[in-house]
């Protein structure tokens, strides 16, 4: 097994007996198959399928996440602050000394360099500069020195086919459901399992293996992408009236007749999406 770090692909040439892969630093290599598992802005996808703009569907929201000191003393809990079009969420898991801050906001399409972190931090700071209270200014100050800052649009990747020749895609590279679905990691892990299993079941025949991989995964992916589109509308309220309604529902829900049944129905949607595939026991397990 060989690992190459600090490198990137510049060209993929698909042939009858393999794929010629050109690296920025490591020269040219030949591989039987190429699997792109390189995220929302997949370089493999661009080289093999075309420009990202053909497949990336923005949902009208942006998100950033970073670590921040756990000055609220959160332990397996979270706090929300909501303004029209803007949501701040701080959460922490058990016995963590720090917390995670999540900023979500609605916006028309933004133009920015995905590698310019300073510019991205300014976008977030500007979006939350006016009319914001609670702990938001303190969190924004913490963002300036956060070592693990992440920023991107809430987007989904949609392709008619996840494979082309001897190249295929897994996870966000091929079918990202967006952060709003909460299912990106699950789809990636299950996709990798199904792809490996179908290639093994096909005796290494990539044409059959890739086709069966997509056959097994397509409905599951579409179900989770639909979940992302539904969920994001609840994560960022569009108006003060919507915020008041959400707050009212949270307060009265426990007192409503049948409230437990209502909550079960809500959680069932997420459960069904996360468990919307029956995994096969592939050869060799």
Order of alpha helices (4+ residues) and beta strands (2+ residues): beta-beta-beta-beta-alpha-beta-beta-beta-beta-alpha-alpha-beta-beta-beta-alpha-alpha-alpha-alpha-alpha
